Structure formats: structure tokens, C-alpha cells
Amino acid sequence: MSKLNIVMAWWWTWWHVFPIKSLIEFISSKSQYSSQIKNLYRFWEKNSLEKQTFQKLKPTTYNSKFIQILSWKYRRETIIKSRLKNVRDIFLFIAWFFQSLFRLVYLRVDVIFCKWGYVALPLVLAWALLRKKIIVHESDTHPWLVNKIASNFARKSFTGFDWIFSDSETVWQILSDEIIVSQKDIKNWLKTLVQDNFKNIISSINQTKTLVFVSWWSQWSKRLYQALHQIISQSENLKSDYIFFITLWLLNKDIKNLFKDLDNVYTFDFLSQKEMWTLCFMCDLAITRAGTTSLAEQKLYDMKIIMIPIPWTHDQYDNAKYYVKKYWDILVDQKDEQFLTKLSVSIRKYKNFKKKIPNRDRLEEISIAKEKIVREILNVNTKSPS
């Protein structure tokens, strides 16, 4: 059996880069899969998070290559500048389509795996023209434009939720094996990261205080950090009964000084995946946006979740509504005039709440989706459905 050339196509956001990283690591760790691959290509722009992440992966049985390519994006903003760019890109898209077609044929690609994002569209359409094999994974409750189009040409579509596409298979989200942490990981990490306050935090963990993990994206979140500071500052209960671990990310470092007056708040400029998952294991409550991968990671560790969807996206509202219905988590609308009050009430609802962590084989749970997807990708029959 000849070895395959595979393309992974996805967009640059954190919660989509690292699931694909996890999928590639899963393939590399199992010789029965990696031995079937000749080349694994990643298409995207130079100087990107994808390129940095992809090039750190060290497969042993196949070649791993990053290919720079142009891409097209449909802008939904109503301003004139965005509309004019959409008109311009209609013509440029033709060039990007033929560039994709040439590269795919030249590299003798056998299958494309499409996770999400506009970079995949010219690749998918070029490959569909040749009636070649396309595999799709859609994370959200509301499918994005590229995956809507790609699913029409895909041999197989996988989803994180039921009834997203006709004939799709629900496999949940793609999560990394590194998400599995232990009590030992918690103590080692806290000793390294917060040496001066280690004993105080460990003492609080062993008491009835509710531990809260706060993780919003870098962009569009400054107002949320300011709101949370105001809420905590004005509530003695939130000061005495809760400990907050807040990730600021790269674009909000200036917010760090805002929380210096609060002894029960610990802020971090940046957290690795391992550190984030250690917090998920440790904390009882999460306050977060409503991206599907982050919600799945937090729920894997049985956290209660307060979700604040990005205001102008339909998918995050749908994701949050699903978690409200299935897990009785809480949705707080950032556009609500009573946003501050409702967020404060939602947090105080969990006073002295300590989660219970049942015995679960989490590694087995998160391996099922990757196993099914990889098996479908590596199927040697490369002909698309009619």
C-alpha cells in the first residue's frame, strides 16, 4: 500500500490551532497510523502561530512541511471598507483557487482534512474539482461558512454536536492528551509559579473557598476584566469566599495592575496549555467565552461554567445555550444593560461550591474522536462521493 500525502487546513485561533496539533501528535504517537503517511502538509501564511506550532512537531516516520499560500476571507462587517474588500477578493479568489489547485496536484496530495477557517476554502474547492477526498470536522453548534461549503464535497463530516450536517457523525471535540493532569501537577506548578503565596493558596484549596478560573480571549475582553474588578472590589463575599485565577493573554498585560489591590486574585500574562489544564483540574468554577474547545476542556474536569459569548457571534451564543440546557451552566449576555449585576449574581450563586471529580478514564474519552477521524483520513479510498 502506498503512503499518503495529507493536508491539514485550519485557521489561526488558539482553540483551533491546538486541537490540530493534538491530532497530529496522536498520529505521530501511533506507528500503525504514522507509518501510512509520506508527507503531512500545513498550508497557511508565514510568521503565524500555525507555522510556529507546526514546526515544533517532530514526527519520526513521515515528513512534515509548512506551505505558504494566499487565502480569501468573507467579511461580515457592514462598513464600506469591508464591503469593498469583499468585492476585490472575489477576483483575487480566482487566483488563490488556481494556486491551491497547482500546489495540491504538484504535491500529489491524497486527502485534505478541513477543521475550520477561510484559508481552507480555495483548497477544498480545488480538491473537490478533482473529486478527491475531503474530511471535515465542525466544532460548533452553528457551522461556519467554509465548513458548510466543505461538507457538501466531503467524503465524511465529523461534528462536536448532533444534527449539524446531514449524514455527519458526532464525535465531540478534538482535545489533547496533555489535558490529563494530577494533584501532583497542581502542587508542582503552584510551587513554581506563585512561590510567595504557595502555602496560602494550598490552605485555601483545602478549605471551602470556591476557586475560579477566568479565561477570556486577548481581543475584545478589556471591558470584561474591568467589570470583574469592579464586581470583586464592591463585594466582601467575593473577596472572602473566592480565589480568582485570571489569564490576561498578550493584549491585556496593562490590566494586571488593576487587580493588584485584591489579595484573592492571581493574574497571569500567559499560560501554557498544561498550566491552563492544571487550573481546570484545580478550580471549581470557570468564567469564560463560549468557544467549543475551551468549554469541552473545562467540562472534562467537571467545572461549573459562567459563559459570556462574544457579542457579535451567533455560534458562541448557540454553544452557550447548549451548555445551559445540558449542564445547567449559566449564560450572561455582555450586551445586557444589567450585565454587571447578573454577572455578580451568577458568581455569588457558587459561594462555597466545591466540585466533585468522579472517576473517569478521561484519556480514553478524548481518544475516541481522534481515533475515528484519523482512521477516516487514512482510508486509502480517495474518491469523493457523487
N, C-alpha and C positions, 0 to 999 in steps of 0.2 A: 504494500500500500504506500503510495507516495505521500510525502509530508505536505502539510498545508501552509499557505501564506494567509495570515489573518490580519484584518484591520480593526482596531478599536476606535470608535468615533464617539466623542462626548464633549461637553462644554467645560468651561474652566472653573466653575464654582466649587468650593471646598467639598460640599456634600455630594458632588458627582465625580470629582477627581479621585477621591479616596475609595469609594466603592469599586471603581475600575481597578485601582491599584490593588485592592483586596482580591479581585477576581484574577488578575494576572499572577499575584503571589500564590493563589490557590492552584492555578495551573502549574506553576513552576515547582510547587512542592510535591506534586504527584507525577511520578515518572510515566504512568500509563497515559497521561494527558500530554505532558510536555514533550514526550518522545514523538508525538504525532505532528509537531509543529516545526516548520522550517524557519519561517520569519514571522515576527509579530510586529506590526507597524502601528505607530500612533501618528495621526495627522492633526496638525494644529499650527499655531503661529509661534515664531521664535520668541525667546525671553518670556515664556509663560510658565505658570505654575505646573501645567501638564508636562512641559518639557523637563523641568527640574525634577518632578516626581518620577516621571517615566525613566529618565536616565539613571536614577539611583537604583532601579531594579536590576538585579544581576542574575538573569536566567542562565542555566548551565547547559541546557540541551538544545537551545534554539537561539537564533539571532534576534535582537531587539533593536528596532530602528525608529528614529523620530523623523517624520517627513513634514517639511514646511509646506503649507498650502493656503490659498486665499479662501475666503468664505463669505457668505451672504447672511444678512440679518434683516428680518422684517420688524420695523419699529412701530410700536402701537401708540406712541405719543402723538398728540393731536397738533403739536406746534408745527409751523410751516417748515422749519429746518428739517425735522424728522421726515415729513411727507416728501420733501424734495429728495432726500437721501434714498427713500424707498423707490422713487421713480428712477433715479440714477442707477440703483443697484439691480433693477430689472434687466438693464442692458449688460451690466457687469456680470450678472449671474450666468449669462450665456458663456462668457469666457471662463468662469470658475467651473462650470459644468464640464467643458471640454478639457480643462486642466485636470480635473478629477478623473475623467474617463481615460485620458492618456496615462496618468500615473497608475491607475488600477490595472490597466492592461499591461503596461510595461513591467510592473512588479509581479504580474501573474497572480493576483490576489484570488483567493478561493471563496472567502466569506468575510462579510462586514458585520460587526456587532455594533449596533446603534443604541447608545444609552440615552442621549438627550442632546439638544442644542443645535443651533443653526449651522455649525461647522459640518454637521453630518449630512445636510440636505443635498448639496451637489454630489457628494459621494454616493448617497443612497440612490438618487435618480440616475446617475451614470451607471451604477451597477444594475439597477432594475432594467435599464435599456438592454443590457446584455443577458437578462434573465438569469442572473447569478444569485447566490444565496445571501440572504439578509436575515439577521436575527435582531429582535428589538426587546429592550426592557424599559417599561414605563413605570416610574416610581409613584407618581401622584394619583390622586383620586380623579383629577381632571387632566386628561392628556394634553401635552404641549403640541404645537403645530407640527414640528418636524416629525415627532413620533406618530402623529395622526397620519401623516403622509406615508411615512416609512412602513407603518403597519399594513398598508394596502398592498405592499410589494413583498412583505416579509414572509419567509417560509414559516417562521414561528415567532409569536409575540408573547413575552412574559410580562406580568404586571405585579405590582405590590398590593393591589386591591382587586376585588371581584368586579366583573362586568365592565371593564374599561374598554376592551375591544372584543368584537365577536371572535369566537374561537381562540381567545387568549388563555394562557394558563397562569393562575395566581401562584406566585412563589414567595411573596413577601419581599423584603428589601435585601440588597447586597451589602452585607456587613463584614467587617474584617475580623479574622481570628484573634487579632491583638486586643479585641474588646474584652476578652476574658481576663479579669483581674481577681486578686485575692486580698484578704485582710493584710497579708504581709506587704503587698504592693502599696497599700494605703499608708502604712506606717513608714515605710522606706521613703516614699515620695514626700510625705509631710515633714519628715526629719530634714530632708534636703532643702525643701522649698521654703519652709517657714520655721527655721530653727529657733528663733527667739520666742515664738509663741506655740511651739510644739506641744508642751505639756498642757497649756490652757485649752488648745483645740481638742486634744485627746480626752481631756476631762469632760469637755462639752459634748463630745461624741457619745461618751458613756452615760451622760445624763439624759434629760428629757427634751433638750433643746432640739428644735427642728433645723436640719441642715439643708440649705437652699443653694442649688446650683443655678446661676444666672448666665445664660449664653445667648446673646443676640449677635447678628452679623455686624461686620465693620460698618457697612454702609447703612444709612437711614435710621441709625439707632441712638444717636446722641440724645434725642428727646426722651427716650425710654430710660437711659441712665440717669438723666436729670430728674425724671419723675420718680424713679425708685429711691434716689437720695432724699427727695422731699418727703416721700411716704415714710421712710425709716426714721428720718430726723424728727418727724412730728408724732411718732408713736412710741411710747415707752414699752409697750408689749413687743413690738418688732425689734427693739433694742435688747430686751432682756431674754426673750424666748426663742430667738432665731440666730443662726450664724449664716452669713451670706458669703458665698464664693463666686466672685464675678469675673468673667473674662471680658476684656475690653477690645481685644484684637488690635490690629495695626493702626486703624484710622481713628481710634478713640483714646490714645495714650494720654491726651491732655485732660481727660476726665478723671484720671487717677487721683489727682489732688482733691477732687470733690468729695471723696469718701474718707479722707484722712481723719476727719473728726468723728468717725464712727468706729468704735472699738470692736464691734462684732461683724465687720466687713473686711474681707480679704480680696484684693484685686490682683489680676494677672494680665500683663500686656499680651501674652500669647501662651497657649497651651498646646503641647503635642497631643496627638491622638491618645496615646497611653495615659497622659495626665487627665485628659477630659473624661476618659472612661473610668479612671480611678475615682474621679469626683462623682460620676454617675453611680458607681458602686457604693460610694460612701454616703451620698446625700439622699434625703427623703423626698424632696420637692424640687422640681425644675421650673424655672421661668424662662421661656424660650420663644422663638419664632415657631413656625409650623411647617418647616421643611420635613419631608418624609423620612429621610435618613436619620436626622437628629432625633426625631420623635421615636423612631424604631429603636435606636440605641438606648434612649432613656427608658423606654418601656421594657426593654430587655432586662433592665435592672429594677423593674417594679416600682419606678418612681411615679408619684402623682405629678401631673403636669399642668401648669398655667400657660396657655398659648396666646401669644399676641401676633396674629398674622400680619405680614407686610400689607399695608392698607390698600395698595392698588393692584394686588394679585388675587385672582379668583381661586387659584389652585390651593394656596395656603388656607384660605377660609374653608374650602371643602375638606382638606386634610384635618383641620381642627374640628370641624363638625363630626367627622367620622370618629375621632378620639373621644369627643364628648358623648356620643351615642354609645360607643362600645365600652369605654373605660370610665365614664363619668368624670373625665377631666374637665378643665374649665377653659372657656374661650373668653378673652377680654378684647373688645374691639378698640383699637387705638383711635378710631375716628369718633368714638362715643364722647359726648360732652361730659359725661360723668366718668371718664376713663380713670382718673386718679383715684376716685372713691371706690370704683369697682375693683381696681387692681389691689388696693389696700384691703378691702373686704375679702377678696379671694385669698390673699396671702394669710390673713389672720384666721381664716377658716381652718388652717392646718396647724394651729397652735398646739405644741407638744405632740405633733404627729410623728411617729416613728414607723417607717415602713417595715414590712415583714418580707424577707427574701426566702422564697420557697426553694427547695432543692430541685434544680433543673439542669439538664445537660445543655447548657447554652451553646457550647461549641457544636454539638450535633444539630441544634436548631438552626444556626446560621449557615451550616454547611449544605443544607438541603437545596436552597436556592442556587448556590454556586454550582453544585453538582449537576443539577438539571440543565442549567444554562450552558455549562462547559460541554456537556455531552451533546447537546444540540448543535453547538458551534462546530464540534469536531466530527459530526456526522459527515461521511465522505460524499454523500449525495448532494451536489451543489446546484441542482436545478431548482428554480423558483416554481411556486405553484402557478397554475394558469390564472 
